[in-house]
Amino acid sequence: MKIAQFIDSDDIGGAESMLISLSRELIVQGHKVVIFHFGNQYVDNACQKYGLTQVSIPYKKLYSSIITIFFFSILFSRLLRRYRIDVLHSHLYGSITGAFLGTYLYRIPHIGTLHDLYMVQERTGRGAMLRMAQFANTRLISVSNDMQTFYKKYIPFAKELHTIYNGFDLENSTTAQDKPFTDIDKASAVRIVTVGRLIELKQQYQQLCALSEILKTNDVQLLFVGDGPEFKTIQDKIYLEGLEDKVFLLGERNDVYAILKTADIFILASQSEGLSCSIIEAMATGLPAIVTDVGGNRELIINDVNGYTFPLNDTDKFRSQVEELINNLGKCKKMGSESNKLAQTTFSTATMAQKYINTYKQI
């Protein structure tokens, strides 16, 4: 089977990481894959690194307007025909709604994975666009049961949606072969790590505020992995609190696995999540996770088994959970072991890929 993967984003995030992992696993399982994008630097670099076939789509100007996007859809489907694509797999709202008309007219089987909620919550009317995609025989996939429930209510007269969990495998990860992370001396400190774009939605600034006293009074380090518009705000707060030797902004990295391997605890305080690839990667690395009780997080983290969830904006609960684990590293390791088991059995790339292959064959 020759499968096209399509993503319209410019950033690096969970959807982009999942697309690369899925593509590599599909090839392992004997399928051909072509990745279509608009010049996403992360996707381009990953394709070059792993020898994945990629195509930079030449019709981006037509993609920027609701008036011309249907012309894009037709031209894009013609491009897919030239590459003899058997099925198109689009990722994120924009890619799905940008492709469905052409795939319907040219009878190219089409599935779309919805990775988040905030994209559709930004503007009204996007549920109707997804319903039009379903009407045009696009099969919609959510990445968590929580998200599936949301979209069934959000899309008017929605057809059935299916859930396929994201997957992650250390052996097939984009970072598993990286050198050990030695940029910052850990010594005897307990190391807490969070990974994600530095944006308000992820609430890294709030994490720092909540943990500032713990950081000042304990041998604890906090590492932020990622870049984004909140970088300067967080940096200023670090200097204001005098935490330059405790809190480190690492920026965007391609050695996330190596960094996680040096950590003791993973945290994530997002306002919303689909199914966080960052949490899954931390679980696969063997870390307990303390995360907000939103979206698919509660499907990844079982309270008091492989970490904790806390109510959104409940900083006291978050702080107490972090304190409990930094004072009980034995419990940390036990929870981390449970995280690894869960990642291997339920959230592996091979399991994810097989479920997508079954879906490709059904449509």
Phi and psi in degrees as a GROMACS rama.xvg file:
@    title "Ramachandran Plot"
@    xaxis  label "Phi"
@    yaxis  label "Psi"
@TYPE xy
-105.796  115.753  LYS-2
-114.08  130.59  ILE-3
-97.7084  132.306  ALA-4
-108.256  128.916  GLN-5
-127.17  128.432  PHE-6
-140.194  140.356  ILE-7
-105.248  3.16205  ASP-8
-79.2487  162.166  SER-9
-105.662  -10.0897  ASP-10
-101.309  177.88  ASP-11
-108.334  132.309  ILE-12
-164  -165.571  GLY-13
-63.0169  -39.9094  GLY-14
-64.0245  -42.5927  ALA-15
-66.3834  -42.949  GLU-16
-63.3719  -43.2662  SER-17
-63.8158  -40.442  MET-18
-58.5658  -44.2006  LEU-19
-66.4678  -46.0305  ILE-20
-61.1188  -44.1031  SER-21
-63.1174  -44.425  LEU-22
-59.9994  -43.7068  SER-23
-64.4403  -40.1051  ARG-24
-71.1229  -35.9006  GLU-25
-60.8869  -38.863  LEU-26
-66.7429  -41.8675  ILE-27
-57.1205  -36.8175  VAL-28
-86.8933  11.3932  GLN-29
97.0776  11.6275  GLY-30
-104.33  159.445  HIS-31
-96.7576  141.209  LYS-32
-132.74  135.703  VAL-33
-125.687  127.487  VAL-34
-101.017  124.299  ILE-35
-108.414  131.878  PHE-36
-157.219  177.906  HIS-37
-103.041  25.8045  PHE-38
99.683  20.1662  GLY-39
-55.0892  121.066  ASN-40
-64.7911  -40.3533  GLN-41
-62.781  -46.7308  TYR-42
-62.9369  -43.8912  VAL-43
-59.2077  -47.6518  ASP-44
-63.012  -42.1286  ASN-45
-66.0809  -39.7982  ALA-46
-62.6382  -42.0929  CYS-47
-66.4783  -40.0179  GLN-48
-65.029  -38.4356  LYS-49
-108.506  9.61103  TYR-50
67.4755  31.6722  GLY-51
-86.3161  139.695  LEU-52
-73.9771  129.374  THR-53
-134.447  154.859  GLN-54
-134.626  126.222  VAL-55
-85.3624  117.457  SER-56
-71.8667  129.358  ILE-57
-88.5049  5.93702  PRO-58
-111.616  34.3993  TYR-59
-63.8279  -33.3808  LYS-60
-61.4945  -35.4922  LYS-61
-72.4461  -18.5107  LEU-62
-81.4873  -14.3255  TYR-63
-86.9075  -3.21765  SER-64
-135.229  140.993  SER-65
-63.0799  -24.2351  ILE-66
-73.2569  -36.4079  ILE-67
-104.687  -5.12505  THR-68
-65.8594  -27.7211  ILE-69
-71.619  -30.0331  PHE-70
-66.4493  -40.307  PHE-71
-57.0279  -46.6038  PHE-72
-57.414  -41.978  SER-73
-68.5194  -46.3043  ILE-74
-63.8484  -38.7053  LEU-75
-64.3405  -41.2903  PHE-76
-66.3628  -35.3123  SER-77
-63.0798  -38.0541  ARG-78
-63.7162  -41.7452  LEU-79
-61.5095  -40.0986  LEU-80
-60.9826  -40.1416  ARG-81
-63.3928  -31.6847  ARG-82
-88.3367  4.81857  TYR-83
55.6194  47.4361  ARG-84
-77.1341  134.09  ILE-85
-87.4568  -33.4144  ASP-86
-151.779  140.388  VAL-87
-103.532  131.27  LEU-88
-117.613  107.687  HIS-89
-97.1417  146.63  SER-90
-122.386  131.979  HIS-91
82.4335  156.378  LEU-92
-54.0028  -48.7427  TYR-93
-61.3208  -44.2689  GLY-94
-63.5164  -41.7417  SER-95
-63.2784  -50.6463  ILE-96
-75.7274  -20.5508  THR-97
-79.3406  -17.6808  GLY-98
-109.745  -18.5375  ALA-99
-66.1828  -35.1169  PHE-100
-64.6108  -46.9717  LEU-101
-63.8389  -41.1985  GLY-102
-66.2548  -32.1732  THR-103
-68.352  -46.8285  TYR-104
-67.5802  -35.378  LEU-105
-97.7251  6.9378  TYR-106
55.0116  46.6961  ARG-107
-99.7622  118.029  ILE-108
-52.7951  136.269  PRO-109
-137.57  126.54  HIS-110
-122.591  151.058  ILE-111
-131.607  127.971  GLY-112
-98.4071  123.083  THR-113
-92.1531  113.359  LEU-114
-95.8733  -13.4528  HIS-115
-151.054  177.61  ASP-116
-110.785  -34.0687  LEU-117
-65.5089  -26.612  TYR-118
-62.2698  -38.8073  MET-119
-85.2927  -18.7944  VAL-120
-83.7511  -10.8638  GLN-121
-67.8924  -34.662  GLU-122
-138.164  149.774  ARG-123
-75.6641  156.536  THR-124
92.6109  -7.63162  GLY-125
-74.7705  -25.36  ARG-126
-63.4786  -38.9943  GLY-127
-64.4621  -37.4317  ALA-128
-64.3792  -39.0795  MET-129
-67.7909  -34.0957  LEU-130
-66.4349  -37.7596  ARG-131
-62.0444  -39.5036  MET-132
-62.5928  -42.3151  ALA-133
-63.4657  -40.9674  GLN-134
-59.84  -31.8366  PHE-135
-88.9366  22.4426  ALA-136
71.8702  20.8758  ASN-137
-79.0684  129.277  THR-138
-89.7976  117.943  ARG-139
-92.8405  137.583  LEU-140
-123.086  134.719  ILE-141
-104.845  159.142  SER-142
-100.366  2.17725  VAL-143
-153.269  157.927  SER-144
-65.9436  -36.4776  ASN-145
-59.842  -43.7933  ASP-146
-66.7411  -38.3659  MET-147
-59.1416  -44.3478  GLN-148
-61.0781  -42.8001  THR-149
-59.7762  -50.2621  PHE-150
-69.7909  -29.5594  TYR-151
-62.4721  -32.6907  LYS-152
-84.9625  -32.9993  LYS-153
-77.0422  -37.2324  TYR-154
-86.1417  122.096  ILE-155
-60.4261  127.19  PRO-156
52.2094  45.0355  PHE-157
-62.3894  140.125  ALA-158
-74.7133  175.38  LYS-159
-64.3603  135.855  GLU-160
-107.551  152.896  LEU-161
-119.681  152.083  HIS-162
-108.38  129.33  THR-163
-129.069  117.363  ILE-164
-66.3908  143.355  TYR-165
-62.9108  156.104  ASN-166
-131.004  161.364  GLY-167
-151.822  135.204  PHE-168
-132.042  131.332  ASP-169
-61.3107  -39.4131  LEU-170
-66.4573  -25.5972  GLU-171
-115.502  17.275  ASN-172
-78.2803  159.808  SER-173
-77.3122  -3.72359  THR-174
-129.775  0.54349  THR-175
-63.4278  -24.909  ALA-176
-94.1391  7.43008  GLN-177
-68.2498  156.799  ASP-178
-69.308  158.071  LYS-179
-57.0521  144.791  PRO-180
-82.8619  114.489  PHE-181
-128.173  14.7614  THR-182
-62.4669  -33.2335  ASP-183
-126.426  128.304  ILE-184
-69.4047  125.136  ASP-185
-88.3469  -35.3025  LYS-186
51.1854  -127.251  ALA-187
-99.0378  5.77577  SER-188
-68.665  149  ALA-189
-80.1587  127.355  VAL-190
-108.285  124.433  ARG-191
-108.067  134.999  ILE-192
-128.435  141.756  VAL-193
-130.919  142.345  THR-194
-126.658  130.019  VAL-195
159.261  163.254  GLY-196
-57.7379  136.626  ARG-197
-82.5697  83.9651  LEU-198
-133.076  161.827  ILE-199
-57.9533  -36.2417  GLU-200
-57.7078  -33.2758  LEU-201
-86.1371  -16.3491  LYS-202
58.9557  39.1709  GLN-203
-65.6741  -35.4513  GLN-204
-60.5915  -42.6977  TYR-205
-65.2325  -35.5701  GLN-206
-60.9625  -45.3975  GLN-207
-61.8776  -44.8881  LEU-208
-60.2291  -43.2629  CYS-209
-65.8323  -32.1204  ALA-210
-101.852  2.37424  LEU-211
-58.4757  -44.2939  SER-212
-68.201  -38.8936  GLU-213
-60.6957  -42.2284  ILE-214
-65.5342  -36.7665  LEU-215
-71.4768  -31.9426  LYS-216
-107.596  2.11173  THR-217
-134.733  160.388  ASN-218
-82.1331  76.1356  ASP-219
-133.215  140.265  VAL-220
-114.992  148.761  GLN-221
-126.111  122.642  LEU-222
-113.474  126.328  LEU-223
-101.028  119.566  PHE-224
-107.616  118.034  VAL-225
138.387  166.135  GLY-226
-132.644  168.112  ASP-227
154.281  -178.035  GLY-228
-64.5888  -17.6469  PRO-229
-88.2421  0.695781  GLU-230
-55.0864  -50.9402  PHE-231
-65.4089  -39.5343  LYS-232
-61.6178  -44.1986  THR-233
-68.3355  -40.8756  ILE-234
-60.5671  -44.3521  GLN-235
-61.7515  -39.2872  ASP-236
-65.829  -38.8553  LYS-237
-59.2162  -46.1972  ILE-238
-67.1934  -40.0278  TYR-239
-61.3786  -38.3848  LEU-240
-86.7654  -4.22533  GLU-241
67.3527  38.7207  GLY-242
-109.667  25.3068  LEU-243
-61.2227  -26.1035  GLU-244
-94.8295  4.97701  ASP-245
-122.257  -28.1169  LYS-246
-121.903  132.443  VAL-247
-131.905  128.182  PHE-248
-95.9373  108.521  LEU-249
-91.7457  -12.0402  LEU-250
73.4956  -169.033  GLY-251
-73.5427  131.488  GLU-252
-129.271  154.759  ARG-253
-111.795  15.243  ASN-254
-125.905  43.9485  ASP-255
-60.2452  -43.6472  VAL-256
-57.6049  -44.5571  TYR-257
-61.7838  -37.2753  ALA-258
-68.2085  -45.0608  ILE-259
-61.079  -33.6113  LEU-260
-63.2619  -21.1866  LYS-261
-92.6377  -3.27175  THR-262
-93.0103  165.593  ALA-263
-112.864  -31.0821  ASP-264
-140.933  141.207  ILE-265
-111.515  139.148  PHE-266
-131.131  151.607  ILE-267
-156.206  125.051  LEU-268
-119.511  36.1445  ALA-269
-59.902  148.298  SER-270
-72.6609  -30.1274  GLN-271
-151.583  154.525  SER-272
-149.018  149.7  GLU-273
-84.2393  -89.8059  GLY-274
-138.443  103.777  LEU-275
-65.3409  117.516  SER-276
-66.5343  -29.81  CYS-277
-64.2768  -42.249  SER-278
-65.4251  -43.677  ILE-279
-60.9523  -41.7329  ILE-280
-64.4079  -40.4949  GLU-281
-63.9976  -40.3636  ALA-282
-62.0257  -45.9124  MET-283
-63.0449  -29.3641  ALA-284
-75.7486  -16.8164  THR-285
97.475  35.8065  GLY-286
-111.552  143.227  LEU-287
-74.2972  150.814  PRO-288
-126.903  138.695  ALA-289
-115.301  113.772  ILE-290
-139.351  159.196  VAL-291
-66.2442  147.217  THR-292
-84.0894  67.58  ASP-293
-133.489  152.857  VAL-294
50.0761  -136.606  GLY-295
-78.6956  -2.05539  GLY-296
-56.2227  -40.2865  ASN-297
-71.4121  -13.2449  ARG-298
-87.695  -15.5381  GLU-299
-96.4755  -39.8463  LEU-300
-110.447  120.938  ILE-301
-100.084  120.186  ILE-302
-54.7231  130.142  ASN-303
68.223  11.1065  ASP-304
-112.413  -61.1622  VAL-305
-123.617  20.3189  ASN-306
150.04  -156.902  GLY-307
-140.229  149.367  TYR-308
-111.761  152.333  THR-309
-137.542  150.063  PHE-310
-60.9535  143.607  PRO-311
-53.2974  130.747  LEU-312
71.1716  8.16712  ASN-313
-88.2924  81.7769  ASP-314
-67.2279  -31.0102  THR-315
-64.6435  -44.5099  ASP-316
-64.0047  -44.7349  LYS-317
-57.725  -48.2701  PHE-318
-62.0173  -42.8306  ARG-319
-67.3748  -34.5562  SER-320
-68.0004  -41.7197  GLN-321
-62.795  -45.0464  VAL-322
-59.5737  -40.82  GLU-323
-60.0815  -43.2017  GLU-324
-76.6393  -35.8522  LEU-325
-69.3728  -21.2201  ILE-326
-95.0125  1.64026  ASN-327
-145.208  75.2924  ASN-328
-68.4575  -22.0934  LEU-329
-64.2008  -42.7066  GLY-330
-66.3945  -37.0739  LYS-331
-54.9969  -50.1895  CYS-332
-66.0671  -38.8412  LYS-333
-63.9638  -45.0186  LYS-334
-64.0537  -38.8584  MET-335
-62.2787  -37.6762  GLY-336
-64.2924  -39.7101  SER-337
-66.6208  -38.0531  GLU-338
-58.5272  -46.4292  SER-339
-62.1291  -42.911  ASN-340
-60.7274  -45.021  LYS-341
-65.36  -40.1361  LEU-342
-63.3497  -39.9444  ALA-343
-69.4917  -36.4088  GLN-344
-89.3411  -38.3739  THR-345
-109.038  -30.623  THR-346
-120.169  43.293  PHE-347
-89.7723  153.626  SER-348
-63.8751  -38.0069  THR-349
-62.5626  -41.9334  ALA-350
-63.8431  -46.196  THR-351
-58.93  -48.2393  MET-352
-62.1735  -41.8026  ALA-353
-63.4713  -38.1986  GLN-354
-67.319  -36.8684  LYS-355
-69.0828  -40.2708  TYR-356
-60.0627  -42.6546  ILE-357
-60.7441  -38.0943  ASN-358
-68.7477  -42.8218  THR-359
-55.7049  -41.3748  TYR-360
-71.9864  -24.6286  LYS-361
-79.7353  -24.5501  GLN-362
